[in-house]
Amino acid sequence: MAKHLVIVESPAKAKTIEKFLGPGHKVLASYGHVRALPSKQGSVDVARDFEPQYRVLPESRRHIDALKKEVEKSQTLILATDPDREGEAIAWHLLEALEIPENSTKPKVARVVFHEITQGAVKKAMEQPRRVSAELVDAQQARAVLDYLVGFNLSPFLWKKIRYGLSAGRVQSVALRLICEREKEIQAFFAREYWTIDALLSSAAESAFKARLFALDGKRLDKFDIATEDQARRLGEEIARCDFAVAEITRSEKKRNPAPPFTTSTLQQEASRKLGYSARKTMSTAQKLYEGVDIGEGAVGLITYMRTDSVALSQEATDQARTLITSLYGKDYALAAPRVFRNRAKNAQEAHEAIRPTNLANTPDKVKPFLSSDQYRLYRLIWMRTLASQMAAAILDATSVDIAAGQRFVFRATGQVIRFAGFMKLYIEGTDEEAEESEGTLPPLAEGEKLARREILPEQHFTQPPPRYTEASLVKTLEEYGIGRPSTYASIMNTLVTRKYVRLEKRTFFPEDVGLVVSDLLTQHFPQYVDYAFTAQMEEELDAISRGEKKWRPSIRAFWEPFIQLLKQKEKEVSKADITTEKTDRSCPECGKNLVVKLGRAGKFLACSGFPECRFTEALAGEEKEEPVYSDQTCDKCGAAMLIKDGRYGKFLACSAYPECKNIQPLVKPKALGITCPECGEGELQEKKSRYGKIFFSCNRYPKCKYALWDQPLAQPCPKCHFPLTVEKTTKREGTVRKCPKEGCDWKETLSAPPPKAPAAPKKSKKA
């Protein structure tokens, strides 16, 4: 019988930790949250000082019953949920659901936290038990109650004033406001024309390079000083008559330092930029790497806890990094003393380390055979960023050359040469901005040297509107404002898309009509509650509660009383027609009454104000047609390309030759299996559906690689011929068998016998 019961959230984590703890310990999973506020009115009793009415989640009842039986047989209950506020709250909820007081002696209750799931870290944590932190639990309770009060009071307001089914949220609505206000900036933007003049020159060494007009008549040119084509042409003609000579050469040394190791926010941003991962995919993949992966010696956590604001690294990690950098790149690339970073994020909680590999010696190539494609790419990114953060700075030689053209003009050319790569040999941080033209290298030049003019190149430009938010840039902005917690950003963005407030195209957010209307309503009538500074201030309040500096109920009361008064006032003042209807100066062609712009399920449209007597409607003039989105499939009836369409039940495939061909098919996204293709060694096997609906498995590099299987592949090599995978198949005749798919290999293993045949029914006698 296990003397010590350890409870964690996930079964994968439980399996990894139990291996480290050995006999006398049993590790079970709570399967996440066990109690929550029910999604209905009255779950927070405002009259009883905001008393939350928690309930055990229906899906958690059987897990709680199983845990209760194990608790009765155990001397110690160890709560080892995640090392953050949410994990602390889950530990407290577990005690409440199991009906165990924290000061219980049978079983004795302890709280431990694992910042990484390795044998050393787990054993060290078990030697440092503590009590459940009431302050952290209160901060999480305050967040849950606050979000409930906002959501369950503002959402019904939206139902009455716009339409049923909409939702508002304390952080969600602020994120929506950011996206909508950026869209308005883009729509109001007026492009401004400007010109630049480049000269293509060559030196005595016959090396060609470009220089840009920098100064005119001794005055540096501003961006809009050359505003028209006529002005650029006249200047170009005058420049073409000038002689060019090197006037001044300036050389300087620049040092460039690496980016700090990852926090939750920066990991989401960089995984979006470099890997194309959504925030949700990044966090779920990181969770698996944290909980443990079998890398040939049993399951072990490959990265530290992935919900963190800290950029700090432990001495153990920096020592490992120095040793590894020296062995891989030489001592010139290693640092004599660790590089220390400061966190710039607002409201940062630096309770533990940055996200890093638990053991830097586990290089990406070493663990690659044991990881899925997604896991490997994310682990590689984390490993490179961590190691690069402790590498020497890069040293660059920057050269600036001023070139005189006659008496009036000065051109400037710049070049940059990497003298010592330092960390850039391994990793360079991505950016959200569009890449500017990179500085090239310049030929050897000397002051006073005459240059040959090859061509004068005037070029027209227009100023660009601010870019729409991507997942990466939205996460960055939310963190800079101190809005919400980075661990919640994935669910916030997912909610905005699910509610159809915004759509995500090519990783860029576009607000939908209903999103714009909801944002305008909240911004106009509840400005203080969707204000960036107010939302950040609430996060600071929650941080103060977690530090024990404030009590949660007075903080909630201070928010609630003015909020509910304003809501009651706006319910009387705001009319649904004012929000969802806009007047126009057009008349209805059928009845002559005014046309109005209405908000419908599919967005805005023109309708007659005489509805329901007159039912005239029309699409809004000037609406741009959506660009057709083609799939990689062709129509099995006529051979035309298939389009991806949106219907009332989601996306589907439709023939682009419509109306001549009306073929439609369900759209099934291929499911990645995390198994490397045995034929090409580069692709990954995916589960797909044939045109007839049958499941098959093929390489994601099709048509470059045409490897395919009908049977379920397994990442287990054949014990006879060592082919890298085997397949599993179930038939009535043979039952479930595992076999080698390689042609010529006859290895086969029966996993389960076929079901017994049902006895034949007795034949009826002819007499009967």
SEVOVEX-790434 format. One line per 5 residues: their letters; for each residue y, x, z of C-alpha. Coordinates in Angstrom, 3 decimals. Each point is the difference from the previous one (the first is absolute). Last residue first. Example, Ala and Ser with C-alpha at 12.3 -4.5 7.8 and 13.67 -1.06 7.14 Angstrom:
<atoms>
SA> -1.060 13.670 7.140; -3.440 -1.370 0.660
</atoms>
This chain:
<atoms>
AKKSK> -25.977 -43.322 -38.236; -3.050 -0.091 -2.220; 1.335 2.856 -2.124; 0.210 2.153 3.041; 3.369 1.543 0.771
KPAAP> 0.041 3.757 -0.075; 0.775 1.737 3.253; 3.379 1.857 0.031; -0.357 3.729 -0.539; 0.556 2.101 3.071
AKPPP> 3.414 1.764 -0.001; -0.242 3.600 -1.098; 0.697 2.528 2.692; 3.431 1.697 -0.251; -0.079 3.420 -1.713
ASLTE> -0.439 2.986 2.325; 3.019 1.848 1.361; 1.310 3.542 -0.528; -2.517 1.125 -2.611; 0.722 3.549 -1.186
KWDCG> -0.048 1.204 -3.629; 0.017 3.399 -1.698; -1.006 -0.241 -3.679; 2.477 2.490 -1.480; 0.011 0.143 -3.818
EKPCK> 3.357 -1.750 -0.452; 2.126 0.323 3.118; 0.464 -3.312 1.815; -1.978 1.152 3.071; -1.416 -2.812 2.104
RVTGE> 0.615 -2.153 3.045; -2.052 -3.184 0.174; 0.562 -3.478 1.389; -2.817 -2.468 -0.791; -2.350 1.017 -2.837
RKTTK> -0.796 -3.306 -1.753; 2.888 -2.161 1.191; 2.492 2.751 -0.808; 2.489 2.003 2.074; 1.587 3.214 -1.304
EVTLP> 1.494 3.082 1.601; 1.210 3.044 -1.909; -0.071 3.763 0.639; 2.726 2.616 -0.249; 0.616 3.727 -0.491
FHCKP> -3.266 0.686 -1.940; -1.972 2.260 2.366; -3.215 -0.253 -2.102; -2.359 -1.138 2.811; 2.161 -0.960 2.996
CPQAL> 2.423 -1.914 -2.306; 3.504 0.350 1.375; 1.582 -2.675 2.216; 3.427 -1.401 -0.935; -1.586 -3.344 -0.909
PQDWL> 0.302 -1.809 -3.351; -0.657 -3.779 -0.261; -2.020 -0.655 -3.184; 1.412 -0.755 -3.494; 1.231 3.528 -0.565
AYKCK> 2.716 1.544 -2.192; 1.142 3.422 -1.314; 2.444 -0.446 -2.885; 2.422 2.832 0.803; 3.151 0.282 -2.119
PYRNC> -0.086 -3.795 -0.506; -0.215 -0.362 3.017; 1.380 2.367 2.656; -0.717 -2.557 2.788; -3.734 0.695 -0.397
SFFIK> -2.292 -3.027 -0.024; -1.817 -2.491 2.219; -1.223 -3.445 -1.093; 0.370 -3.582 1.251; -0.803 -2.821 -2.445
GYRSK> 2.777 -2.485 -0.847; -0.714 -0.326 -3.730; 2.938 2.210 -0.981; -1.400 2.612 2.374; 1.277 0.275 3.529
KEQLE> 0.897 3.317 1.617; -0.944 2.138 3.016; 1.523 3.456 -0.342; -1.439 3.521 -0.148; 2.558 2.790 0.373
GEGCE> 1.038 2.484 -2.665; -0.048 3.796 -0.008; -3.679 1.094 0.067; -0.437 -1.121 -3.612; -3.590 -1.261 0.219
PCTIG> -0.619 -0.405 3.729; 3.146 -2.179 0.475; 1.283 0.623 3.514; -0.733 -2.806 2.467; 2.900 -1.574 1.964
LAKPK> -1.075 -3.482 -1.086; 3.261 -1.192 -1.582; 0.070 -3.748 -0.734; 1.137 -0.961 -3.506; 2.561 -2.807 0.020
VLPQI> -1.424 -3.323 -1.092; 2.245 -2.072 -2.250; -1.707 -3.274 -0.892; -0.259 -0.654 -3.725; 1.992 -2.018 -2.552
NKCEP> -0.667 -0.663 -3.692; 2.517 -2.290 -1.720; 0.009 1.710 -3.411; 2.458 -1.285 -2.661; 2.399 -1.021 2.813
YASCA> -0.292 2.764 1.274; -0.706 3.375 -1.699; 0.845 1.900 3.221; -3.239 -1.313 1.562; 0.301 -0.868 3.668
LFKGY> -1.171 1.931 3.067; 0.635 -1.406 3.487; 2.347 0.523 2.973; 0.248 -2.485 2.870; -1.169 -3.573 0.550
RGDKI> 3.203 -1.651 -1.258; 0.031 2.388 -2.947; 1.435 3.448 -0.699; -1.041 1.718 -3.242; -1.536 3.363 -0.902
LMAAG> -0.199 0.142 -3.798; -3.168 0.731 -2.011; 0.204 1.985 -3.246; -1.423 -1.668 -3.103; -3.726 0.278 -0.874
CKDCT> -0.449 -3.673 -0.966; -2.620 -1.364 2.392; -0.677 2.876 2.453; 3.757 0.480 0.456; 0.848 3.625 0.692
QDSYV> 0.321 1.710 3.359; 2.426 2.720 1.182; 2.406 -2.670 1.239; 3.355 -0.775 -1.610; 3.034 -1.171 1.985
PEEKE> 2.410 -1.993 -2.177; 3.666 0.723 0.779; 1.528 -2.883 1.878; 2.440 -2.055 -1.980; 3.566 0.485 1.034
EGALA> 1.798 -3.038 1.215; 3.177 -0.436 -2.012; 0.106 -3.727 0.393; -1.823 -1.385 3.042; -3.053 -1.984 -1.035
ETFRC> 0.648 -3.696 -0.520; -0.620 -3.233 1.890; 0.704 -3.676 -0.746; -1.581 -2.402 2.498; 2.692 -2.690 0.051
EPFGS> -0.418 -2.815 2.527; -1.532 2.472 2.481; 2.251 2.002 -0.468; 3.623 -0.715 -1.072; 1.084 3.582 0.765
CALFK> -1.930 1.020 -3.133; -1.961 3.219 0.259; 0.479 3.659 -0.933; -2.519 2.522 1.356; -0.410 2.528 2.852
GARGL> -3.344 1.425 1.082; -3.642 -0.937 -0.652; -0.342 -2.236 3.064; 3.402 -1.533 -0.657; 3.597 0.839 0.849
KVVLN> 2.504 -2.236 -1.789; 2.978 0.853 -2.228; 2.010 -3.163 -0.661; 0.779 -2.025 -3.122; 2.796 -2.537 0.213
KGCEP> -0.607 -3.548 -1.220; 0.034 -0.831 -3.721; -3.298 -1.892 -0.076; -2.201 1.858 -2.499; 1.978 3.118 -0.931
CSRDT> 0.805 0.631 3.711; 3.471 1.431 0.345; 0.906 3.623 0.626; 2.658 1.201 2.472; -2.626 1.179 2.507
KETTI> -0.642 -0.827 3.680; -2.491 2.034 2.052; -2.838 -1.638 1.950; -2.480 1.557 2.465; 2.312 0.995 2.860
DAKSV> 2.720 -2.646 -0.170; -2.592 -2.700 -0.695; -1.944 0.970 3.141; 3.097 -0.562 2.148; 1.074 2.423 2.736
EKEKQ> 2.223 -1.234 2.832; -2.415 -1.904 2.244; -2.873 2.526 -0.116; 2.655 2.738 0.180; 1.133 -1.085 3.485
KLLQI> -3.550 -0.184 1.352; -0.697 3.489 -1.368; 3.203 1.415 1.522; -0.951 -1.327 3.442; -3.567 1.343 -0.403
FPEWF> 1.265 3.513 -0.771; 2.687 0.088 2.729; -2.641 -0.764 2.692; -2.916 1.974 -1.449; 1.312 3.562 -0.229
ARISP> 1.214 0.359 3.609; -3.131 -1.872 1.125; -2.272 2.470 -1.836; 1.695 2.955 1.711; -0.168 -1.757 3.389
RWKKE> -3.770 -0.521 -0.538; -0.776 3.584 -1.093; 1.281 1.973 2.948; 2.060 3.119 -0.733; -0.181 3.761 0.689
GRSIA> -3.815 0.048 0.238; -0.332 2.367 -2.971; -1.735 -2.686 -2.078; 2.825 -2.429 0.874; 2.583 2.534 -1.240
DLEEE> -1.947 0.372 -3.256; 0.039 -3.786 -0.411; 3.790 0.000 0.433; 0.320 2.823 -2.543; -2.018 -2.114 -2.448
MQATF> 2.357 -2.926 0.679; 2.937 2.287 -0.814; -1.603 0.826 -3.367; -0.135 -3.716 -0.812; 3.621 -0.449 1.057
AYDVY> 1.175 3.004 -2.059; -1.719 -1.247 -3.165; 1.396 -3.526 0.335; -2.545 -2.736 -0.643; 0.562 -1.559 3.417
QPFHQ> 3.775 0.494 0.036; 0.446 -1.675 -3.392; -1.823 -3.236 0.862; 1.789 -2.507 -2.280; 1.004 2.067 -3.048
TLLDS> -2.630 2.738 0.259; -2.799 -2.473 0.775; 0.884 -2.343 -2.867; 0.646 2.845 -2.458; -3.354 1.633 0.856
VVLGV> -1.898 -3.276 -0.437; 1.736 -0.680 -3.359; -0.640 3.544 -1.284; -3.653 -0.174 1.046; -0.381 -3.391 -1.699
DEPFF> 1.399 1.435 -3.240; -2.387 2.978 0.102; 1.133 3.440 1.137; -1.284 2.997 -2.020; -1.660 2.831 1.948
TRKEL> -1.204 3.124 -1.875; -3.528 1.491 0.184; -0.518 -0.629 -3.723; 0.777 -3.668 0.636; 0.025 -1.423 3.527
RVYKR> 1.201 -3.566 0.262; 2.344 -1.331 2.649; 0.319 -3.159 2.085; -3.434 -0.976 -1.294; -1.272 -0.639 3.533
TVLTN> -2.782 2.495 -0.705; 2.501 2.603 -1.295; 2.289 -0.238 3.042; -3.023 -0.093 2.323; -1.478 3.178 -1.554
MISAY> 3.304 1.805 0.522; 0.012 -0.915 3.703; -3.728 0.824 0.404; 0.488 3.528 -1.371; 3.195 0.559 2.006
TSPRG> -1.645 -0.762 3.366; -1.163 3.559 0.862; 3.478 1.284 -0.917; 1.525 -2.070 2.854; 2.758 -2.546 -0.548
IGYEE> 3.510 0.872 -1.200; 1.326 3.393 1.131; 2.507 0.087 -2.875; -1.507 3.238 -1.318; -3.517 -1.431 0.464
LTKVL> 0.772 -3.115 -2.032; 1.620 2.155 -2.699; -2.990 2.366 -0.315; -2.492 -2.874 -0.093; 2.091 -1.663 -2.720
SAETY> 0.178 3.290 -1.966; -3.791 0.470 0.055; -0.900 -3.616 -0.783; 2.491 0.106 -2.872; 3.485 -1.400 0.351
RPPPQ> 2.011 -0.727 -3.102; 2.072 2.890 -1.321; 3.789 0.030 0.371; 1.649 -0.816 -3.330; 0.304 2.774 -2.599
TFHQE> 3.177 1.590 -1.371; -0.053 0.320 -3.769; -0.370 3.186 -1.993; 0.985 1.235 -3.480; -0.771 3.558 -1.043
PLIER> 2.118 2.635 -1.824; -2.194 2.938 -1.140; 1.735 3.040 -1.495; -2.442 2.255 -1.865; -0.979 3.638 -0.529
RALKE> 2.898 1.839 1.582; -0.666 3.722 0.320; 0.958 1.651 3.279; 2.213 3.016 0.623; -0.700 1.912 3.224
GEALP> 3.051 0.422 2.276; -2.104 -0.300 3.155; -3.635 0.814 -0.753; -2.929 -2.318 -0.748; -3.797 0.251 0.325
PLTGE> -1.409 -3.345 -1.234; 0.309 -3.060 2.249; -2.869 -1.825 1.690; -0.199 -3.742 0.174; 1.634 -2.475 2.347
SEEAE> -1.908 -3.245 0.148; 1.470 -3.010 -1.766; 0.334 -2.637 2.669; -2.998 -1.808 1.358; 0.528 -3.698 0.657
EDTGE> 0.536 -0.540 3.691; -2.859 -0.895 2.321; -0.904 3.616 0.786; -3.247 1.970 0.332; -0.569 2.882 2.426
IYLKM> -1.228 3.313 -1.436; -3.423 1.471 0.928; -2.190 3.104 -0.247; 1.871 2.847 -1.719; 3.199 -1.768 0.997
FGAFR> -0.721 1.074 3.612; 1.089 3.572 -0.817; 0.758 0.359 -3.712; 1.864 3.324 0.207; 2.507 0.934 -2.745
IVQGT> 0.094 -3.475 -1.509; 2.606 0.146 -2.767; 2.896 -2.402 -0.422; 2.464 -0.355 -2.822; 3.458 -1.399 -0.430
ARFVF> 2.248 -0.151 -3.046; 3.725 -0.777 0.151; 2.491 -0.501 -2.838; 3.704 0.775 0.299; 2.463 -1.254 -2.611
RQGAA> 3.718 0.489 -0.669; 0.573 3.623 -1.044; -2.929 0.443 -2.391; -3.448 -0.909 1.306; -0.468 1.797 3.320
IDVST> -3.483 -0.012 1.515; -0.609 -0.363 3.739; -3.533 1.053 1.004; -1.703 -1.212 3.215; -3.211 1.693 1.135
ADLIA> -2.272 -1.164 2.823; -2.737 2.304 1.276; -2.499 -2.024 2.010; -1.807 0.812 3.238; -2.622 -2.487 1.252
AAMQS> -0.323 -0.310 3.776; -3.174 1.291 1.640; -2.862 -2.377 0.691; -0.399 -2.240 3.062; 1.072 -3.275 -1.658
ALTRM> -2.137 0.953 -3.016; -3.191 -0.270 2.103; 0.837 -3.487 1.226; 1.152 -1.264 -3.410; -3.087 1.422 -1.735
WILRY> -2.431 -1.547 2.506; 1.724 -3.401 -0.040; 0.001 -0.141 -3.833; -3.630 1.177 -0.172; -0.996 -2.683 2.514
LRYQD> 1.716 -2.655 -2.144; -1.718 1.153 -3.201; -3.394 0.338 1.687; 0.145 -3.429 1.650; 0.923 -1.732 -3.260
SSLFP> -2.798 1.745 -1.962; -2.554 -0.752 2.703; -0.812 2.792 2.407; -3.131 2.010 0.837; -0.092 2.266 -3.072
KVKDP> 3.756 0.730 0.445; -0.333 1.420 3.534; -0.096 3.700 -0.951; 2.335 -0.356 -2.974; 2.650 -1.675 2.179
TNALN> -0.190 2.819 2.566; -1.639 -0.680 3.348; 1.360 3.248 1.509; 3.142 -1.996 0.756; -1.894 -1.808 2.772
TPRIA> 1.359 -3.295 1.314; 1.923 -0.325 -3.270; 3.622 -1.003 0.646; 2.089 -3.098 0.717; 2.785 1.122 2.335
EHAEQ> -0.794 0.414 3.663; 0.415 -2.187 3.061; 2.424 -2.163 1.952; 2.909 0.633 -2.338; 1.353 -3.507 -0.395
ANKAR> 2.828 0.105 -2.529; 2.704 -2.658 0.433; 1.977 1.356 -2.997; -1.820 2.548 -2.127; 1.339 3.566 -0.070
NRFVR> -2.943 1.606 1.821; 0.506 3.686 0.622; -2.356 2.599 -1.419; -1.404 3.188 1.569; -1.288 2.857 -2.191
PAALA> -2.672 2.019 1.827; 0.748 3.702 0.680; -0.896 2.999 -2.193; -0.314 -2.294 -2.993; -2.627 0.358 -2.754
YDKGY> 0.678 0.449 -3.733; 0.501 3.776 0.197; -3.295 0.268 1.951; -2.097 -0.858 -3.049; -0.630 -3.216 -1.956
LSTIL> -3.382 -1.416 1.063; -0.870 2.173 3.031; 3.562 0.174 1.321; 0.571 -3.724 -0.552; -3.259 -0.800 1.837
TRAQD> 0.839 2.102 3.054; 3.581 -1.307 0.213; -1.157 -3.620 -0.425; -2.616 0.296 2.733; 2.619 1.398 2.389
TAEQS> 2.388 -2.813 -1.006; -2.688 -2.629 0.698; -1.011 1.452 3.395; 3.675 0.283 0.966; 0.322 -3.733 -0.593
LAVSD> 2.090 -1.324 -2.877; 3.153 -2.087 0.382; 1.361 -2.333 -2.691; -0.351 -3.079 2.236; 0.444 -3.587 -1.147
TRMYT> -3.691 -0.842 0.294; -2.557 -2.499 -1.212; -2.573 2.161 -1.845; -1.880 1.367 3.010; -1.284 3.491 -0.841
ILGVA> -1.991 0.676 -3.157; -3.646 0.743 -0.859; -1.673 -1.965 2.792; -3.645 1.090 0.154; -3.239 -1.686 -1.039
GEGID> -3.123 2.144 0.037; -0.472 3.572 -1.159; 0.037 -0.540 -3.756; 3.554 -1.255 -0.302; -0.636 -3.418 1.549
VGEYL> 3.413 -1.676 0.121; 1.878 -1.094 3.099; 2.552 -2.415 1.359; 3.009 2.014 -1.189; -1.119 0.316 -3.635
KQATS> -0.847 -3.711 -0.041; 3.420 -0.914 1.415; 1.686 2.243 -2.597; -1.588 -2.077 -2.776; 1.175 -3.260 1.610
MTKRA> 3.499 1.406 0.514; 0.422 1.322 -3.539; -1.419 -3.164 -1.561; 2.454 -2.173 1.937; 2.963 2.230 -0.871
SYGLK> -0.953 -0.277 -3.672; -1.501 3.108 -1.589; 1.444 1.488 -3.220; -1.326 3.459 0.928; 3.132 2.190 -0.104
RSAEQ> 2.849 -2.432 0.606; -1.854 -2.685 1.994; -1.976 2.541 2.036; 3.306 1.793 0.668; 1.739 -3.098 1.349
QLTST> -2.923 -1.251 2.099; -0.518 3.475 1.473; 3.743 0.273 0.694; -0.061 -3.232 2.017; -3.102 0.685 2.069
TFPPA> 1.215 3.550 0.732; -1.070 2.893 -2.187; 0.585 3.711 0.537; 3.564 1.254 -0.476; 1.341 0.807 -3.486
PNRKK> 0.021 3.656 -1.042; 3.024 2.316 0.160; 1.991 1.236 -2.990; 1.942 3.227 0.101; 2.608 0.766 -2.630
ESRTI> 1.175 3.433 -1.136; 3.174 0.229 -2.025; 1.140 1.361 -3.359; 3.373 -0.725 -1.560; 0.788 1.140 -3.570
EAVAF> 3.540 -0.253 -1.385; 1.716 -0.201 -3.392; -2.904 0.223 -2.463; 1.449 -0.387 -3.510; 0.240 -2.812 -2.566
DCRAI> 2.312 -0.071 -3.019; 1.704 -3.298 -0.786; 0.108 -2.096 -3.206; -2.890 -2.230 1.085; 1.876 -0.728 3.238
EEGLR> 2.792 -1.731 -1.964; -2.466 -2.194 -1.904; -1.835 -0.858 3.214; 3.259 -0.961 1.733; 0.848 -2.382 -2.844
RAQDE> -3.508 -1.509 0.004; -0.066 -0.479 3.803; 3.378 -1.799 -0.075; -1.132 -2.241 -2.867; -3.293 -0.767 1.771
TAIDF> 1.851 -1.169 3.082; 0.343 0.763 3.716; 0.179 3.777 0.290; 1.672 0.261 3.431; -2.571 -2.440 1.428
KDLRK> -2.218 2.454 1.916; 2.837 2.243 1.109; 0.847 3.174 -1.896; 1.137 3.076 1.974; 3.573 0.950 -0.857
GDLAF> 0.945 3.351 -1.568; 0.924 -1.515 -3.373; -3.388 -1.745 -0.206; -2.882 0.770 2.358; -3.787 -0.470 0.076
LRAKF> -1.184 -0.502 -3.579; -3.768 0.399 0.298; -2.096 3.066 -0.870; -3.341 0.053 -1.805; -2.258 2.977 -0.716
ASEAA> -1.278 1.948 -2.995; -1.473 3.501 0.331; 1.048 2.239 -2.920; 0.092 3.036 2.354; 3.674 0.345 -0.909
SSLLA> 0.468 -3.433 1.499; -0.391 -3.471 -1.477; 1.963 -3.200 0.527; -0.650 -3.741 -0.211; 3.231 -1.564 1.225
DITWY> 0.021 -3.215 2.011; 2.709 -2.670 0.035; -0.254 -2.952 2.368; 1.153 -3.564 -0.561; 0.746 -3.039 2.160
ERAFF> -0.490 -3.758 -0.252; 0.077 -2.322 3.002; -2.700 -2.558 0.691; 1.132 -3.014 2.026; -2.267 -0.860 2.926
AQIEK> 0.134 -3.548 1.305; -3.657 -0.686 -0.868; -1.116 3.346 1.490; 1.972 -0.542 3.214; -1.469 -3.510 0.223
ERECI> -3.514 1.462 -0.315; 0.776 2.510 2.796; 1.105 -2.898 2.172; -3.282 -1.804 -0.658; -2.222 2.988 0.885
LRLAV> 1.909 0.820 3.205; 0.091 -3.685 1.004; -3.788 -0.247 -0.428; -0.449 2.941 2.401; 2.291 -1.778 2.485
SQVRG> -2.011 -3.224 -0.349; -3.294 1.806 0.657; 1.360 1.679 3.141; 0.699 -3.095 2.141; -2.063 -2.302 -2.159
ASLGY> 0.553 -2.994 -2.228; -2.586 -2.161 -1.720; -0.254 -2.486 -2.845; -2.774 -2.602 -0.186; 2.113 -3.119 -0.393
RIKKW> 3.175 0.101 -2.090; 3.693 0.956 0.149; 1.952 -1.528 2.916; -2.741 -1.713 1.989; -2.688 2.637 -0.589
LFPSL> 2.536 2.795 0.573; 0.839 -1.450 3.441; -3.749 -0.235 0.714; -0.166 3.803 -0.657; 2.998 0.849 2.210
NFGVL> -1.547 -1.423 3.170; -3.601 1.200 -0.154; 0.905 3.365 -1.546; 2.840 0.940 2.337; -1.721 -1.109 3.205
YDLVA> -3.338 1.551 -1.087; 1.604 3.329 -0.940; 1.711 0.153 3.403; -3.186 -0.953 1.860; -2.089 2.637 -1.828
RAQQA> 2.666 2.719 0.399; 0.479 -0.819 3.707; -3.763 0.117 0.525; -0.113 3.429 -1.668; 2.777 1.296 2.254
DVLEA> -1.704 -1.568 3.033; -3.296 1.728 -0.851; 1.776 3.356 -0.330; 1.678 -0.499 3.396; -3.208 -1.207 1.708
SVRRP> -1.779 3.215 -1.036; -3.760 -0.500 0.451; -1.049 2.397 2.750; -0.992 3.609 -0.611; -3.001 2.091 -1.066
QEMAK> 0.418 3.744 -0.703; -3.520 1.502 -0.155; -1.012 -2.529 -2.664; 2.933 1.206 -2.121; -1.271 3.595 0.110
KVAGQ> -3.478 -1.112 -1.052; 1.397 -1.993 -2.946; 2.323 2.810 -1.132; -2.736 2.647 0.091; -2.562 -2.131 -1.839
TIEHF> 2.441 -1.125 -2.663; 1.634 -3.392 -0.355; 3.704 0.768 0.077; 2.795 -1.394 2.133; -2.673 -1.519 2.260
VVRAV> 1.276 -2.108 2.899; -1.606 -0.820 3.350; 0.354 -3.021 2.310; -2.206 -0.454 3.059; -1.541 -3.008 1.778
KPKTS> -2.639 0.258 2.764; -2.687 -2.612 -0.553; -0.386 -1.025 2.685; 3.052 1.528 1.710; 2.557 -2.272 -1.682
NEPIE> 3.641 1.076 0.213; 0.644 -1.108 -3.590; -1.381 -3.455 0.714; -2.905 -1.009 -2.261; -0.068 -3.414 -1.676
LAELL> -1.560 1.398 -3.214; 2.825 -1.645 -2.003; 2.645 1.332 2.407; -1.480 3.508 0.072; -0.240 -0.019 -3.819
HWAIA> 3.594 -1.218 -0.276; 1.142 3.030 2.014; -1.889 2.424 -2.267; 1.356 -1.828 -3.081; 3.535 0.412 1.404
EGERD> -0.472 3.750 0.393; -1.315 0.219 -3.577; 3.077 -1.862 -1.254; 2.290 2.272 1.974; -1.655 3.142 -1.363
PDTAL> -3.040 2.198 0.701; -2.680 -2.259 -1.562; -2.590 -1.664 2.267; -2.078 2.075 2.409; -0.477 -2.420 2.921
ILTQS> -2.624 1.532 2.318; -1.985 -2.451 2.114; -1.969 1.795 2.691; -3.116 -1.007 1.975; -1.585 -1.934 -2.865
KEVEK> -2.635 -2.776 -0.132; 2.431 -2.916 0.441; 2.335 1.606 -2.559; -2.781 -0.099 -2.626; -0.407 -3.777 0.325
KLADI> 3.771 -0.513 -0.107; 0.250 2.131 -3.173; -2.443 -2.278 -1.851; 1.946 -3.117 1.044; 3.281 1.650 -1.056
HRRSE> -1.460 0.863 -3.424; -1.256 -3.580 -0.421; 3.447 -1.397 0.822; 1.916 2.391 -2.261; -0.115 -2.058 -3.225
PLVRY> 1.507 -2.985 1.838; 2.879 2.148 1.353; 0.275 -0.171 3.787; 3.150 -1.920 0.831; 3.368 1.170 1.319
QPEFD> 2.568 -2.473 1.307; 3.028 2.303 0.396; 2.318 -0.857 2.918; 3.568 0.001 -1.301; 1.560 -0.657 3.418
RAVDV> -2.057 -3.125 0.686; 2.301 -2.279 -2.037; -0.432 2.244 -3.072; -3.775 -0.465 -0.007; -1.060 2.211 -2.920
SGQKS> -2.942 -1.440 -1.935; 1.829 -3.324 -0.104; 0.045 -0.454 -3.775; -3.008 1.359 -1.867; -1.444 3.296 -1.212
PLARV> -1.831 0.759 3.255; 1.403 3.008 1.919; -2.652 2.702 -0.043; -3.172 1.169 1.697; -2.899 2.242 -1.100
HGYSA> 1.844 2.391 -2.314; -2.144 2.520 -1.856; -3.785 -0.182 -0.316; -0.499 0.410 3.775; -2.374 2.877 -0.743
LVKHG> -2.726 1.456 2.196; -0.653 3.502 1.367; -2.837 0.509 2.490; 0.105 3.019 2.255; -2.720 1.333 2.322
PGLFK> -1.392 2.309 -2.655; 2.378 1.685 -2.523; 3.768 -0.183 -0.205; 0.490 1.631 -3.435; -2.460 -2.204 -1.916
EITKA> 1.443 -3.091 1.696; 3.425 0.934 -1.380; -1.061 -0.076 -3.669; -1.935 -3.282 0.278; 2.811 -1.718 1.871
KAPSE> 2.582 1.105 -2.598; -2.036 -1.625 -2.753; -0.467 -3.103 2.180; 3.784 -0.407 0.360; 2.222 -0.874 2.935
VIVLH> -1.307 2.229 2.806; -1.849 -0.938 3.217; -1.849 2.590 2.120; -2.675 -1.218 2.425; -1.106 2.583 2.563
KAM> -3.254 -0.215 1.946; -2.105 -0.664 -3.116; -3.470 -1.310 0.939
</atoms>
